[in-house]
């Protein structure tokens, strides 16, 4: 029985580990927005950027992983591994080898010119151009040799991506409320919220409301069937009382916990049946001994 509980504990530990995205989980090729949707944890924060890209950020043990995807093509534009604190050289080298795997043949490190590095938001950096024309940068933390940040770009960077403005649903709209040539951000927010499994909002890192507040002059929320259904779902969701959201991550956790409990119940019943069988066998053996004793006396 102790061994069984140990196995259940290991399974639950593995389930917890699934929620964190690590550098080693990233594929060397084919890392797109759709791939991330289907293979990575939903435990991330996101924002829409004004250059028509979406930024997703995961927290791992010892570092933050940031991926920027082009919304139109779905391709990965950049990747940042920010270590907190600076990572020992051995750990950063392990991550670097994974990111360069299969595309670093005959490539060499080059010291990045300070002015060029500063223009794209880097400092104390060296880089190497990989065989697929992408670039990997290593930012050192002083003279210690530790790594402060690893940065990968699909092509030579031309700007500091961390300074790109965050978009809102109204970005690209004129004063008259019509969309200019740069419009369409509202649809991007809705699409990313759908992929993330949350209601769309201009500030996705903040808790999103189930239904937006009605604008001045509009009908009350009760008059809108869609809003009424949304409010009913909110009231009927028992997980909200525990501060939990009903999304893919919650479903996955409930499946893990439910599976573990089911195995525990089945094992308990098997153990009880075996215990009853042993007791029955012992009782029958006792009866046989009594019968043999009586026969001897006779």
N, C-alpha and C positions, 0 to 999 in steps of 0.2 A: 504493500500500500504506500509506503514511504517513497518507493521508486516511482510509483504512478504520479504522486503529487509533485515529485521533482520534474517529471516529464512535462506535466501541465505547466509548471512554472517556467520551464525553458520555452515552451510554446508561446506563453504570454510575453516573455521577454523578446522573442523574435518578432512578435506582432508589434511591440512598441518600437523596435528598431526600424520597421518598415516605414514609419511616419517621417523619418529624417532622410533627406536627400543628400548624398555625399558625392564627392568628386569621382570616386570609383564607380558610381552608378551611371555616369554619363557615357553614352556610346561615342566612339571616336568618329564615326560617320553616321549620317542620317538623323542627327539631332535637330528636329523641327518642333514647331509648336504643337502639331498634332501628336508627335511621338511623346512629348511631355505630358499632354492630356491623358494619354493612354497608359503611360508607364511610371509616371512620377507621383509622389504624394501631393494631395491637395492642400497640404499644410504650408501654404506660402502666402505672401502679400504681393499685390500687384498694383501697377499704375500704367496708364496709357500716356505715351510721350507724344509731343507735338510733331515728331518726325515720322508718325505713323508706325510706331513700334510699341510693343508691350514689354514691360519689365516685370519679371517674376523673381522674388527673393525668398530663399529658404535659409533657415538657421540650422547649422550643424554643430557638432561639438568642436569648439575651437575656431570656427570660421563661419563666414556668411557667404553664401553662393548666390550670385546674381546673374540671370540670363536675360538678354535682350533679344526678342524675336521681331522680325519684320512682319507686320500684320498681313500685308498683301500676299507675300510669297510663303510666309510661315518659316522662312529660314532663320537660323541663328546668326545674329549680327555680332554679338560680343558676349564674353563670359568673364566674370570677375570672381576671384577667390580672395576675400579679405580676411586675413588671419587676425585673431583677437585672443591673446597678444601675438606678436610676430612669431612665426613658426620656425622651429629648428630646421637647419638646412636639409637634414635627412628626410623629414616629413614633406617639406615643400618639393624636394627632388622626386619623391615618390609620386606626388600629384602631377608634377611636371611631366614625368615619363608617361603617365597615363594619357595626359592631354596630347602629347606628341606622338603617341604610339602609331607606327606605320607611316608616318609622314615627316620623319626627322633625319632620314638618311643623308649623310654628308652635310648636314647643316651645322653652323657654328654660332656661338654667342657673339654678339657685337655690342659694344658699349653705345647706348643711345645718347645722342647729343642732348645736352641739358636743355637747350632752347626748344628743340623739337619735342622732347619729352614733356616739358611744361605746357606746350601748346595743346597737348591732348590729355592733360591732367595727370601726368606721371612724373616721378622724380627718382633720382638715384637708380635709374633703370638700365637694364641690358635686354636685348631681344634677339630672337632668331626667326628668320623667315622659313616657314615649313614648305615641304614639297608641293602642297596644294595651294600655295600662295597666301596662306593665312599667316598671322604673326602672333607670337607668344612673347610677352614681356614679364620680366622678373624684377620686382621692386625690392631693393635691399633695405634692411633696417640698420643703417649706419655701418660701422666697421665689424659688427659681430658676425656677419655672414648669414644671419637669419633672414627669412623672407617676410616682407610685410604684405605683399599682394602679388598674385599671379593674374595676368590679364591676357585674354585671347581675343583676337579680332579676325573676322572672316577676310578682311582686306586691310591694307595699311590705313590706320586711323587718321582722320583729318580734323577731328574736333574732340573736345572733352565730353564724352557721352554723359557723364554725371552732371553736366550743366544744362542738358537739354530740358526745356520747360515741360512740366506736366500739363497734359491737356485736360479739359473739362468737356462736358457734353455740349457746351456752347462755343467751344473753340472752332473758329472758321465761320461763324455766323455773323452776318452784318447787323447793323443797328436796327434794321427793319425786321429782323428775325429770320431772314432767308439765308440759306447756306451759300457761302462763296465757293470758289474753286477748291478751297482747302477744307470744306465741311465734311460731314459724315462721321464725326467723332461719337455722336450719340449711339449710332449703330455699333461702333467698336466697343463702347462700354457695355452694351447689352450682350454682345457676343462673348466678351471676356468674362462677364459675370455668369453667363450660362455655362461656360467651360469650367469656371471655378465652383459653380454650384451655389452662387449667392445672388441676391437681388442686385441689380445695377445701381451704382451710386458714383458721384463725382469723387468721393474720397473712399475708395474701396478698403483701405486699411482700417477704417473706423467701422463700428458695428452698423450694419445696414438695417433699415426699418422694413417691415413687411410691406407696408403700403405708404406711398408718399402723401404728405399733407396736401389737401386740396388747395388750389390757387384761389386767390381772392376773386369772388364773383362766380365761382364754379359751384356746381351742385354738391350737396353733402356727400360724403363717402358712402353713406348707406344707400344712396340712389344708384350707385354703380354696381352692377352684378359682379364684375370682375374684382372690385375692391372688397365686396362682401365676402366673396369666396376666399380671398386672401386673408381677411380678418378671421374667418371661421377656421382656416387652417392653423392660424397662429394660436387661437384659443385652444384648439384640440390637440396641439402638440405638447405632450407631457414632458418632453425633454427640455423645453424652455424654462421650466421651473428649476431645473438643475443647471441652467446656464449653458446648455448644449445646443448646437445647431444641427438640424436634420440635413446632412449632406453626405457625399460619398464617403468621407472619412469616418463620420459617425456610423454609417451603415457597416463599414469594414470592421470597426471596433466591436460593434454589437455581434457581428458574425463570428469573430474570434472568440469573444466571451461566451456566446451561446454554444459554439462548438465545444469549448472546454467544459462547460457545465453539462452538456449532453454526454460527453465521454465519461465525466465523473459519475453521473447518474447510472449509466450502463455498467460501469465498473463496480459501483457499489452494489448493484443488484446481483451481478455475477458473484461477488465476494460473499454476499448474504446467502445465495443459493449453495455455494460451496460449503459454507459454514453449516447450513442445515443438513447437507448431505453427510458431512463428517459426523455431526451429532447423531443422525439417524443410524449411520453405520456403527458408531460406538455403542448405541443403545441395542442394536440387533446383536452385536457381538456379546454384550453383557447377557442378553437373554439366552444366547446359545450356551454360554458358560454355565448359567443356572440350570439349563436343561441337562447338560452333561453331568453336572453335579448331582442332580436328582437321580439320573440313570445309574450312577455309580453306587448311590446308597441303596437303591433297589436291588 
